[in-house]
Every structure is written in structure tokens, then in C-alpha cells.
Amino acid sequence: MKTTSRPAAKSKVAKPTRDVIVRAVASSTAVETGQPIGKIERALRARGGKFSGLQLAR
């Protein structure tokens, strides 16, 4: 019996939004540093930081 392999179906996964990324980074950092998540989130959303002119690679 001969079997043919089909290419795997590509599932469409939504890209995470900036809000989701900020929340994930804030909660991870909070666990490591012991700071409140809200405080870290506010700092990340301020966008006036040291490297505000840089963008992430895509």
C-alpha cells in the first residue's frame, strides 16, 4: 500500500499585539525583580526611555 504525504496545513496564528507583549514582559520582569506588574507596565508604555528611537527587527 502506497501512502502519499501531504504538506502540513498551515494554521493561521494571530500576531501578538503590543499590549500582550508589554503584559508578558512586565509579568516576567515582576517575577524576577519583585516589583509590581503595574509599575513595570507603566514604564514600558511610557516609550520615552533610553532607546526610544530604536525599533525591533521584523
N, C-alpha and C positions, 0 to 999 in steps of 0.2 A: 504494500500500500504506500503510495507516494503522498507525502504531505507537502503542502506549499505554505511557506511562511509569508504572512502579510506584514507589512510595516506597522509598527505600533501606532495606534491612533493618537494624535497629538491632542492633549487636553488643553483647553484654554484656561490659563490661570491668570487671574487679575493681578496687576502690579500693585504692590502695597502703596498706600497713599503716604504722603509726608506725615500726616497725623499718626498713622500706625507706626511708622519708623521712629518718630520722636518718642512715642509712648514706650516702645520696646527698648530703645536706648536709655531712656530715663529710668525705667524699672530695673534694667540690668545694672546700671550705674548705682542706683539706690541700694541694691542688694550688696554691691561691693563696697560702697563707701559709708552706708548707714544714714545717708541724707534722705529727706523726704522726696518722694517722686514728684510732687507738685513743684517744689523748688527747682529741681533739675529740669523739668519740662518748661518752666517759665524761662530759664536761662537758655535752653535750646531754641525756643521760639523767638527770643529777642533778636536774633540774627545780626546783632551789632558786635559780634565777637572779633577776636583777633584775626581770624581767617575768613571774614565775611565775603571777601572778594573772590574766593576760590569756589569752584563747583566740583561736584563728584564726577568721576568718569562714567560714561554711559556705555 
